[in-house]
Amino acid sequence: MKHSVVRGAVSIWSQMTATQALAGQAQLALAKVNAADAALASKLASDASDSQVRLNFLASQISALQALLIRGQGSQIQLIVLLHQEGTERLAANKLVADLNALLLKHRNVNGVPQGTVGTVNPPVQASPTLPA
């Protein structure tokens, strides 16, 4: 289970790196033609950076819990909390991505606005009696 949480956090971190890059490019391109949307692009880049700070903290918590679990000291409650934090961060990151992608689409004909998009991160697959981990 821990490996799945780490993969999720890493995927979100990478997603936010792409969000920062595209939002920064969009901000520069829009600065001359649409100040309000340039400011939105700046906010999206800043929010993505803030998300990465939270993800770094989450990754350190995951590592600490892993060390505790290896010694038989961790708890299911701690794991559930980390999974909830990862899920909350994923939802927020996917919202940032949706907002960025909408902004890029809106200004796709503006010179310098990136033509790419950022993908969403799906939740981890949960093991069940019929679906092994």
ChimeraX attribute file (.defattr): number of C-alpha atoms within 10 A of each C-alpha:
attribute: neighborCount
match mode: 1-to-1
recipient: residues
	/A:1	12
	/A:2	15
	/A:3	10
	/A:4	15
	/A:5	22
	/A:6	19
	/A:7	13
	/A:8	22
	/A:9	26
	/A:10	16
	/A:11	16
	/A:12	26
	/A:13	23
	/A:14	14
	/A:15	22
	/A:16	26
	/A:17	18
	/A:18	19
	/A:19	27
	/A:20	23
	/A:21	14
	/A:22	23
	/A:23	28
	/A:24	21
	/A:25	18
	/A:26	29
	/A:27	25
	/A:28	16
	/A:29	18
	/A:30	22
	/A:31	14
	/A:32	9
	/A:33	12
	/A:34	12
	/A:35	12
	/A:36	12
	/A:37	18
	/A:38	22
	/A:39	16
	/A:40	18
	/A:41	27
	/A:42	19
	/A:43	17
	/A:44	23
	/A:45	26
	/A:46	16
	/A:47	18
	/A:48	26
	/A:49	17
	/A:50	12
	/A:51	21
	/A:52	22
	/A:53	13
	/A:54	17
	/A:55	23
	/A:56	14
	/A:57	12
	/A:58	20
	/A:59	19
	/A:60	13
	/A:61	15
	/A:62	21
	/A:63	14
	/A:64	12
	/A:65	19
	/A:66	17
	/A:67	13
	/A:68	13
	/A:69	15
	/A:70	9
	/A:71	9
	/A:72	9
	/A:73	10
	/A:74	15
	/A:75	11
	/A:76	9
	/A:77	9
	/A:78	13
	/A:79	19
	/A:80	11
	/A:81	11
	/A:82	19
	/A:83	22
	/A:84	13
	/A:85	17
	/A:86	23
	/A:87	18
	/A:88	12
	/A:89	21
	/A:90	24
	/A:91	17
	/A:92	16
	/A:93	23
	/A:94	20
	/A:95	13
	/A:96	23
	/A:97	25
	/A:98	16
	/A:99	15
	/A:100	23
	/A:101	21
	/A:102	13
	/A:103	18
	/A:104	22
	/A:105	16
	/A:106	12
	/A:107	19
	/A:108	15
	/A:109	11
	/A:110	15
	/A:111	12
	/A:112	14
	/A:113	22
	/A:114	20
	/A:115	15
	/A:116	12
	/A:117	16
	/A:118	17
	/A:119	13
	/A:120	17
	/A:121	17
	/A:122	13
	/A:123	13
	/A:124	14
	/A:125	11
	/A:126	10
	/A:127	10
	/A:128	8
	/A:129	6
	/A:130	6
	/A:131	8
	/A:132	8
	/A:133	10
